[in-house]
Amino acid sequence: MDKPNISEMIIEYEKNKNMNDTQFAFESHLSVERVHNLKSGGYDATPDEEKVILEYIKLHS
């Protein structure tokens, strides 16, 4: 099974919930800078960040 694309998941979630990066970062307990970096695709999520993001999206979808 393919690894989920975190940047696409964040973008789609924010779009569906009408959120911005600041709101997503605050609610998921990540820094805004880290959310920007992950969405740009230039950086990979750490295993801990990936777990937090996936759990947050699953819990709030």
N, C-alpha and C positions, 0 to 999 in steps of 0.2 A: 504494500500500500504506500502511496506517495506521502511524503511528509507535508503537512499543511503549510501553505504559504502565509506566513504570519502577516506580512505587509498587506496582502490582499484581504485577509480576514479583518484586519483593523479598519481598512478603508471601507469595506462593505458594511461592517458593523456601524461605523460612524455615520455612513450615508443613511442606513436604515433607521437609525435612532436620532438622526438630525443632531449629531454631536460634533464638537470640534476636538482638536488634539488635547487641549487643556482639560476639557471635561473627561475625556477618556483616560488621560494620565492620572487625574485626581482620583477617579473612581476605581481604577485598576492598581493604584499605588505605584505607578512608574513615573519617572520624570518626563516632563514634556519634551526635553531634548532627546531622550531615549526613544520616545514614540516617533518623533520626527525622523530620527536615524533609521528606525526599523521600517517606517513607511517608505523611505527613500530607496530601500532595497540595498543600500550600500553596506549595511551591517546585518549580521545574523543575530537572532535572539539567542541568549544563553539558554541552557535547559531550564533554569529557574524562571526566566522571563517568559519563555514559551509556555510553561505550565501555568503561570499566573494569567497570561492572556487567554489561553484556551479555557481555563476554568471560569474566568470572568465572563467571557462571551457566552459560554454554555449556560451559566447561571442566569444571565440577564437577557437571553434571547427568547 
